[in-house]
Structures are given as C-alpha cells and as structure tokens.
Amino acid sequence: MHSTRKFLVLPRSTYYEPDQRQGASLIRARKPFLLKNLATGVAMFGLTACIYVYTIRAVAQDEFEDVVVPDAPVRKK
C-alpha cells in the first residue's frame, strides 16, 4: 500500500523565500515582463472603464416616453 501523505505536502518552490516573499530569482525572471504586463493591465482597465461609461450614458439618455404606464388598479370594496 502506498502512503498518501506525500501527496498532501506541497513541494517547496525555489522562487519563494521560506517566509513566502519573492526570491531574487523570481524578481529577475519577472523583470523583462514588468512593463508589458503593466501596459496590458492599463489597457484592459481602460477598455473596461470605457465600456462601463458608454453603457451608463447610453442607458441614462433613454426617456421611456414610448412606454405606456397602466392606470392604478381599482380596488373593489
């Protein structure tokens, strides 16, 4: 019978310090992608903000004048 204990323990990543901070090797590996990732994040946030503002303005200008509002129901005594 095989022990399942070895599956429950996660192997230690060499990219992180024992206190779970980024190690020097991880910082070096991520450095070339920092500006590209930042530009992508800003572009995605900007697109999301533009879509949100456009949607709010498009809905806000609707007058709903063509919608017929029914009269209040008559209460029977």
C-alpha positions as CSV (number, residue, x, y, z in Angstrom):
1,M,0.0,0.0,0.0
2,H,1.3,3.4,-0.9
3,S,1.3,6.3,1.5
4,T,-0.9,9.2,0.5
5,R,1.0,11.5,2.8
6,K,3.5,12.5,0.1
7,F,0.6,13.9,-1.9
8,L,-0.6,16.2,0.8
9,V,2.7,18.0,1.3
10,L,3.3,20.6,-1.4
11,P,6.9,20.8,-2.6
12,R,8.7,24.0,-1.7
13,S,9.1,26.4,-4.6
14,T,12.6,27.6,-5.1
15,Y,11.3,31.0,-6.3
16,Y,10.0,32.0,-2.9
17,E,11.8,32.5,0.4
18,P,10.7,30.4,3.5
19,D,8.5,33.3,4.6
20,Q,6.7,33.3,1.2
21,R,8.3,36.5,-0.1
22,Q,9.6,36.6,-3.7
23,G,13.1,35.4,-4.1
24,A,15.8,37.2,-6.1
25,S,15.5,34.7,-8.9
26,L,11.7,35.3,-9.3
27,I,12.2,39.1,-9.3
28,R,14.9,38.6,-12.1
29,A,12.7,36.3,-14.1
30,R,9.7,38.7,-13.9
31,K,11.7,41.9,-14.7
32,P,11.6,41.7,-18.5
33,F,7.8,41.4,-18.5
34,L,7.0,44.1,-16.0
35,L,6.4,47.0,-18.5
36,K,4.5,44.8,-20.9
37,N,2.3,43.4,-18.1
38,L,1.7,46.9,-16.8
39,A,0.7,48.2,-20.2
40,T,-1.7,45.2,-20.7
41,G,-3.3,45.8,-17.4
42,V,-3.7,49.5,-18.0
43,A,-5.2,48.8,-21.5
44,M,-7.7,46.2,-20.0
45,F,-8.7,48.6,-17.3
46,G,-9.2,51.4,-19.7
47,L,-11.3,49.3,-22.1
48,T,-13.4,48.2,-19.2
49,A,-13.9,51.7,-17.9
50,C,-14.8,53.0,-21.4
51,I,-17.4,50.3,-21.9
52,Y,-18.9,51.0,-18.4
53,V,-19.1,54.7,-19.0
54,Y,-20.6,54.2,-22.5
55,T,-23.2,51.9,-21.2
56,I,-24.2,54.2,-18.3
57,R,-24.5,57.2,-20.7
58,A,-26.5,55.2,-23.3
59,V,-29.0,54.0,-20.7
60,A,-29.2,57.4,-18.9
61,Q,-30.4,59.2,-22.1
62,D,-33.3,56.9,-22.6
63,E,-36.6,58.8,-21.9
64,F,-39.0,55.9,-21.8
65,E,-41.7,58.2,-23.2
66,D,-43.0,55.5,-25.6
67,V,-43.8,53.1,-22.7
68,V,-47.4,53.1,-21.7
69,V,-47.9,53.2,-18.0
70,P,-51.1,51.4,-16.9
71,D,-53.5,53.1,-14.6
72,A,-53.5,52.1,-10.9
73,P,-55.7,49.1,-10.2
74,V,-59.2,49.8,-9.0
75,R,-59.9,48.4,-5.5
76,K,-63.2,46.7,-5.0
77,K,-64.9,47.1,-1.7
